[in-house]
Amino acid sequence: MVEVTNQAPTQVAVDVLILPLTEGTPAPADVNEALGGLCAQVVGADFKGEAGETTLLYTAGRLPARKVLLLGLGKAAKVSNRSLRRAAGIGARAARSSGARSIAFALPSAVEMNPAEAARFVTEGALHGLFRLPDWKSEKKPQPEVEVVQILGGDEIAPGVEHGRAVAEGVNLARSLAWTPGNHLTAAKLAERAAEMCRANGIDVEIFDKAGCEKLGLGLLLAVNQGSKEEPRLIVMRYRGNGGQGPWLGLVGKGLTFDSGGISIKPTEGMWNMKMDMGGAAAVIGAMQAIARLKVKADVIAVIPSTDNMPDGGSYKPGDVIAGLSGKTVEIHSTDAEGRLILADGLAYAVSQGCQKIVTASTLTGAANIALGPYRFGLVANDDAWEEEVYQAAEAAGERGWKLPHDEEYYELLKSPVADMTNSTRNRAAGTVAGGLFLMRHVGGTPCVHMDIAAVAWKNSGDKYEDEGATGAGTRTFVEAARRFAEGGR
């Protein structure tokens, strides 16, 4: 679907040629000349080059391309990897809406980004924007699809295109998994999907069923699972990019396939969204696929504790005290603070497997949206240097996190008179920080960073860039963190 071509814009024969332009930048002179000055007439008048702006021109046979799409990038000084990716997605979707089955992107000329990097984010954006989330409708209406995406450039951009393709396909896998209804994606079925991905990409996988979880001592995961008719799973994936000799990076994702809140049941409004409470697990699976396809030279263990959280006569209850794999005991204040419980066991398992550093992601707290809105995910850590490395990995990957405090005093919010800690604060103070630091209590001294993606894991309405639904948040950061770990960020 994606290919590199060294043809000039005036040579490429596609349905739509996409020309990304910053504000005040003219269209390529050769294209403008071939179209008899049409671009010059439009640019600066009907088309300003503002971010996400599009204008479609018909070539009337004067170019091999049937149409030209002018695509705005905004001010050149403000173009980033993230904004370029978004613009490419908007451009690809606009071309598809015009009926295109083949498109070609020229790379922007007035942007301070090397061609391979620009090609990477253009590729990522195009594939992200063109991806359609699955549905389960009884009648399928035929929809137009772009079958070929060409990126104009020489051999030097090929690595960037391949990188963008691998990451986009990983993100889109994560989006598809997170969007799948809970009855179609139980813990057992999530494990099957993870195993399929692993077999296709040369990754070792081990699945622990309920009996296996009991044998391991995953008390917190099993407690959350008590009210469910579906068995839990612990999914463990091992990618040996450095020969399997270590050091090992741990990626841990929350696999809550549906969250009713349990005994502390959620309001009905919006509960359907809780099928996406396994966005962290989805991001881990998508990232592992991309890591394998990019042949990252790191040893990576991915751990996904998975269950749903349902009310039942056998459900765990507020006031219960439960011991997890780490040996720490937890007093349950809310059964709706279950994600941190299953993650705690997943993290403790990653530590037991010798992970030197860990990154974890989950849709952990609604407080993340209150603190940061739907634009950045929260970062909570126990190690400043590793937190900065993951923060920079997110920036380089075109995602955005924000470092939240982890002062020792915040642990006071988790104090319990009857156990080592509670699973939620009494007055909802610093909810995202408290949730993240709860996880840190289960990793000992292992450097660990948690990404709270609750506010960015899905969009409640579609836009020019992507459909309503799961976003795949965290996937890109996982991949970039693994690349940096391989390059010496150990």
SULWO-V791956 format. One record per run of one state. SS is the DSSP state (A for helix, B for strand, O for the rest). FROM is the first residue (numbers start at 0). TO is the last residue. Records with the same first field share a line. If there is no record, write none. Layout:
BEGIN
SS: FROM-TO, FROM-TO
END
This chain:
BEGIN
O: 0-0, 5-14, 21-27, 34-36, 43-45, 47-52, 58-65, 72-74, 78-79, 97-100, 106-113, 130-146, 152-153, 179-185, 201-202, 208-208, 216-217, 225-231, 240-246, 259-269, 276-277, 293-297, 309-319, 323-327, 331-337, 352-353, 362-365, 375-375, 381-382, 397-399, 403-406, 414-419, 422-429, 440-445, 452-456, 459-467, 470-473, 486-489
B: 1-4, 15-20, 42-42, 46-46, 53-57, 66-71, 101-105, 147-151, 203-207, 232-239, 247-258, 298-308, 320-322, 328-330, 354-361, 376-380, 400-402, 420-421, 446-451, 457-458, 468-469
A: 28-33, 37-41, 75-77, 80-96, 114-129, 154-178, 186-200, 209-215, 218-224, 270-275, 278-292, 338-351, 366-374, 383-396, 407-413, 430-439, 474-485
END
